[in-house]
Amino acid sequence: MNQWQKTRWRVLLGMLIAILPMSWASFGFAQTDADYIPDKLKVEKTAKKDGWFPKLKAGLNFSFAQSDGVVGVPDGTTLSLGLQVQGSLLFAHGGHEWRSSINVVHTQTKLPNLKPFLKAADALDLETLYLYRFKGLPWLGLFVGLKMNTALLDGFLVREENTEIRVLDRTGAEVRRAQALAQIPFQLTKPFAPLLFKQSVGVAFNPYSKPFLDVDIKVGGGAGQAWVQGGLRAADDAATATTFEVSQLFDYVQAGLELQLVLSGTLFNKILTYSLLGEVMLPLVTSVDTGKSPVDLLNVKGVLQLQIKVAKWLSINYNLSLIRAPLIQPDLQVINNLVLSFTINIL
């Protein structure tokens, strides 16, 4: 067993050790809130009081399937094991609000045609935001915020048979060639890469606020940095059947104008919680000469989150993310995630 396999099995074992006691403990802890509650709704509950308001909870998901001799289904085992941790900290004092949050999502999947486990989801999101609301105008405020997004573990490409890899630079020119051996992980990215760091400042509007619909708008300027640690992304060309293409990622800095719209709320006596986020950044300055206009480099993010509470400790969660980050991935990134989640409140 090579070092990569040892590391992966240690991670899986650690997740199992963490998940098993939580799955038992979840029956003994009452959950009073949905897995996902938009920040604004949390503020609504606590804004009348000053002080610190922490929250931390964990959830898990697991699936298993095995087949042998079934027509149309590959023989073998399909296994998925995931863990999610959500935490937030709110400080409120008069018109001042300071919110911080952490979200960790990680899923390991085993497919019948591939021997090693592969990560199907891997994200670490950190955010902190200071907001000041003007006295007498609670719907208007000023904000400054920081965000960080990255992956926890390495990213790998695994092929069923020996494959020649063509490494391309960002212009599409071939830089070198490598060999990906059958069933042996070929490293694309390192842990905590790509790492995206973002700063924002501007004006916040809250023109409508009800439990069933809360409208939050932020307008301002922002800057973003990306550190890739020499990472690669899959960029296979179907016309080259005998090789597999990967493209080099590169560090960059951008600055420009930002607009964010969040619609959120709860329906049906808090059984359904939803949030719809739209975020656009028009980069006016880019550190890398791409030869493209600011509109061509437009960064767009859309996220739809739905949660249906089945029980105090059990919920159905759906998440759809659409991401356009041309300097990381020219194609639109689409992430669909449907999870039956067992959750406990730690704080």
C-alpha positions in Angstrom: 0.0 0.0 0.0 1.5 3.3 -1.1 1.7 6.5 1.0 -1.4 8.0 -0.8 -3.5 5.0 0.0 -2.4 5.0 3.6 -3.3 8.7 3.9 -6.7 8.1 2.4 -7.5 5.2 4.6 -6.5 7.2 7.7 -8.8 10.0 6.6 -11.7 7.5 6.1 -11.0 5.8 9.4 -11.0 9.2 11.1 -14.3 10.2 9.5 -15.8 6.9 10.6 -14.6 7.4 14.2 -16.1 10.9 14.2 -19.3 9.9 12.5 -20.4 6.9 14.4 -20.6 8.6 17.9 -22.4 11.5 16.3 -25.0 9.3 14.6 -25.8 7.7 18.0 -25.7 11.1 19.8 -28.0 12.6 17.2 -31.0 10.8 18.8 -30.3 12.4 22.1 -30.0 16.0 21.0 -32.9 18.1 19.9 -32.4 20.3 16.9 -34.3 23.5 17.2 -33.2 25.1 13.9 -32.8 24.0 10.3 -29.4 22.9 9.0 -29.1 26.0 7.0 -30.5 29.3 8.3 -29.4 32.4 6.4 -27.3 34.9 8.4 -30.1 37.5 8.2 -32.6 35.3 9.9 -30.1 34.5 12.7 -29.6 38.3 13.2 -33.4 38.8 13.3 -33.6 36.4 16.2 -30.8 38.0 18.2 -30.6 41.6 17.1 -32.7 42.8 20.0 -30.1 41.5 22.4 -26.4 42.5 22.6 -23.7 39.9 23.1 -22.1 36.9 21.5 -24.1 34.1 19.9 -22.2 31.0 18.8 -23.5 28.0 16.9 -21.8 24.8 15.8 -23.3 21.6 14.4 -22.3 18.5 12.4 -24.0 16.3 9.9 -23.2 13.1 8.1 -24.3 11.1 5.0 -23.7 7.5 4.0 -24.6 5.3 1.1 -23.7 1.7 0.0 -24.5 -0.4 -3.0 -23.1 -3.8 -4.1 -23.9 -5.7 -7.3 -22.7 -8.9 -8.9 -23.8 -10.3 -12.2 -26.6 -7.6 -12.7 -27.3 -6.8 -16.3 -26.2 -3.3 -17.2 -24.6 -2.7 -13.8 -20.8 -3.0 -13.3 -19.8 -5.6 -10.7 -18.5 -4.2 -7.5 -19.2 -1.8 -4.6 -20.3 1.8 -4.6 -19.7 3.5 -1.3 -20.1 7.1 -0.3 -19.2 8.6 3.1 -19.5 12.3 3.9 -19.2 14.8 6.7 -20.4 18.3 7.1 -19.6 20.9 9.8 -21.3 24.3 10.1 -20.5 26.9 12.6 -21.2 30.6 13.1 -20.5 33.4 15.6 -22.5 36.6 15.8 -21.6 39.6 17.9 -24.3 42.3 18.2 -24.1 45.6 19.9 -26.5 48.4 19.0 -26.1 49.0 15.3 -23.0 46.9 15.1 -23.0 43.3 13.8 -20.0 41.1 13.4 -20.7 37.7 11.8 -18.2 34.9 11.2 -19.0 31.4 9.7 -17.2 28.2 8.8 -18.5 25.5 6.5 -16.7 22.2 5.9 -18.0 19.6 3.4 -16.1 16.4 2.5 -17.3 13.3 0.8 -15.3 10.2 -0.2 -16.7 7.9 -2.9 -15.7 4.4 -4.0 -16.7 3.3 -7.6 -16.8 -0.2 -8.9 -14.4 0.4 -11.8 -11.9 2.3 -9.7 -9.9 0.9 -6.8 -9.0 4.0 -4.8 -11.5 6.2 -3.0 -12.0 9.6 -4.7 -13.3 12.8 -3.2 -16.7 13.7 -4.6 -17.0 16.9 -2.5 -14.3 18.9 -0.7 -14.7 22.5 0.5 -13.6 24.7 3.3 -15.4 28.1 3.4 -14.5 30.8 5.9 -16.2 34.2 6.1 -16.2 37.2 8.4 -18.3 40.3 7.9 -18.7 43.5 9.9 -22.0 45.5 9.3 -23.1 48.8 10.7 -26.8 49.8 10.5 -27.6 53.4 10.7 -29.8 54.5 13.6 -33.3 55.1 12.4 -32.6 53.4 9.1 -32.3 49.7 9.9 -32.6 48.8 6.3 -29.4 50.7 5.4 -25.8 49.9 6.4 -22.2 49.8 5.6 -20.2 46.5 5.5 -16.6 45.2 5.1 -16.0 41.5 4.7 -13.4 38.7 4.1 -14.0 35.3 2.5 -11.8 32.3 1.9 -12.6 29.2 -0.1 -10.3 26.2 -0.7 -10.2 22.3 -0.7 -8.9 20.3 2.2 -7.2 17.4 0.5 -5.3 16.7 -2.7 -7.1 16.4 -6.0 -6.4 13.4 -8.2 -7.1 12.0 -11.6 -7.6 8.2 -11.7 -7.7 6.3 -15.0 -8.9 2.7 -15.6 -5.9 2.0 -17.9 -2.4 3.5 -18.5 -2.9 7.0 -20.1 -0.5 9.5 -21.5 -1.0 13.0 -20.0 -0.4 16.2 -22.0 0.2 19.2 -19.8 -0.8 22.5 -21.4 -0.1 26.1 -20.4 -2.8 28.7 -20.2 -2.4 29.5 -24.0 -3.0 25.8 -24.9 0.6 25.1 -25.8 2.0 21.7 -24.7 4.6 22.1 -21.8 5.4 18.5 -21.1 4.1 14.9 -21.0 3.6 12.5 -18.2 2.2 9.0 -17.5 -0.9 8.2 -15.4 -0.7 4.5 -14.5 -3.9 2.5 -14.3 -5.7 2.8 -11.0 -2.9 4.9 -9.6 -3.9 8.5 -8.6 -2.2 11.2 -10.7 -2.1 14.4 -8.6 -3.8 17.5 -10.0 -3.9 19.8 -7.0 -2.4 20.0 -3.5 -4.2 20.3 -0.2 -5.6 23.9 0.3 -5.4 24.6 -3.4 -6.7 26.5 -5.2 -7.0 28.9 -2.4 -9.3 31.9 -3.2 -9.2 34.9 -0.9 -11.7 37.8 -1.3 -12.2 41.2 0.3 -15.3 43.4 -0.1 -16.5 46.8 1.1 -19.7 48.7 0.3 -23.3 49.5 1.1 -25.9 47.0 2.4 -29.6 47.3 1.8 -32.4 45.3 3.4 -35.6 46.7 1.7 -37.9 43.9 2.7 -37.7 41.6 5.7 -40.4 39.0 6.7 -40.0 35.4 7.9 -41.1 34.0 4.6 -39.0 36.4 2.5 -35.9 38.4 3.4 -34.2 40.5 0.7 -30.6 41.5 1.3 -28.6 43.5 -1.3 -24.9 44.5 -1.1 -23.2 46.8 -3.6 -19.6 47.9 -3.5 -16.0 47.1 -4.5 -13.9 44.0 -4.0 -10.6 42.3 -4.7 -9.8 38.7 -5.0 -6.6 36.6 -5.0 -6.0 33.0 -6.1 -3.1 30.8 -5.1 -2.9 27.5 -7.0 0.4 26.0 -5.8 1.2 24.7 -9.3 -2.1 22.9 -9.7 -3.7 21.4 -12.8 -7.2 21.1 -14.1 -8.7 18.5 -16.4 -9.1 19.8 -19.9 -9.4 16.7 -22.0 -9.8 17.1 -25.8 -12.2 14.5 -27.2 -10.3 14.8 -30.6 -7.2 13.3 -29.0 -8.3 9.8 -28.1 -4.9 8.4 -27.2 -4.0 11.2 -24.6 -5.6 13.1 -21.8 -5.1 16.8 -21.5 -4.6 18.8 -18.3 -4.1 22.6 -18.1 -1.9 24.5 -15.7 -3.6 26.8 -13.2 -1.9 30.1 -12.3 -2.0 32.7 -9.5 -3.8 36.0 -10.1 -5.2 39.1 -8.5 -8.4 40.9 -9.5 -10.3 44.0 -8.3 -13.6 45.5 -9.5 -17.2 46.1 -8.8 -19.5 43.7 -6.9 -23.2 43.1 -6.6 -24.8 40.5 -4.3 -28.5 39.6 -3.9 -29.8 37.1 -1.3 -33.4 36.0 -1.0 -34.1 33.7 2.0 -36.8 32.6 4.3 -38.8 29.8 5.9 -42.2 28.4 4.9 -44.8 25.9 6.1 -44.2 26.5 9.8 -40.4 26.3 9.4 -40.5 22.9 7.7 -39.0 24.4 4.5 -36.0 26.7 4.6 -34.6 28.2 1.4 -31.9 30.6 0.3 -31.1 31.9 -3.2 -27.9 33.8 -3.7 -26.7 35.6 -6.8 -23.2 37.2 -6.8 -21.5 39.1 -9.7 -18.0 40.7 -9.8 -16.9 42.8 -12.8 -13.1 42.8 -12.7 -11.7 46.2 -13.7 -8.1 45.2 -12.9 -6.5 41.8 -13.5 -2.9 41.0 -12.8 -2.6 38.6 -15.7 -2.7 39.7 -19.3 -5.4 37.6 -20.8 -6.4 39.8 -23.8 -10.0 39.6 -22.7 -12.4 42.3 -21.7 -13.8 42.8 -18.2 -17.2 41.3 -19.4 -15.4 38.2 -20.7 -13.8 37.8 -17.2 -17.0 38.4 -15.3 -17.2 36.2 -12.2 -20.7 34.9 -11.4 -21.9 32.7 -8.6 -25.4 31.4 -8.0 -26.4 29.1 -5.1 -29.8 27.6 -4.3 -30.2 25.9 -1.0 -33.3 24.0 0.2 -33.9 22.1 3.4 -36.9 20.1 4.4 -37.1 19.1 8.1 -38.2 15.5 8.5 -37.5 15.4 12.2 -35.5 17.4 14.8 -32.4 15.5 13.9 -33.1 14.5 10.3 -33.5 16.7 7.2 -33.4 16.5 3.4 -30.9 19.0 1.9 -30.6 20.1 -1.7 -27.8 22.4 -2.9 -27.3 23.7 -6.5 -24.2 25.8 -7.2 -23.4 27.5 -10.5 -20.0 29.1 -10.7 -18.3 31.0 -13.5 -14.6 31.8 -12.7 -12.9 32.1 -16.1 -9.4 32.3 -14.8 -9.8 29.0 -12.8 -12.2 27.1 -15.1 -13.4 28.5 -18.5 -16.5 26.3 -18.4 -19.4 26.8 -16.1 -19.0 24.8 -13.0 -22.2 23.0 -11.9 -22.6 21.3 -8.5 -25.7 19.3 -7.5 -25.9 17.8 -4.1 -28.9 16.0 -2.5 -28.3 14.7 1.0 -30.3 13.0 3.7 -28.6 14.5 6.7 -28.4 13.4 10.4 -27.5 16.4 12.4 -26.6 17.3 16.0 -26.2 20.7 17.6 -22.9 21.0 19.5 -23.4 24.7 20.5 
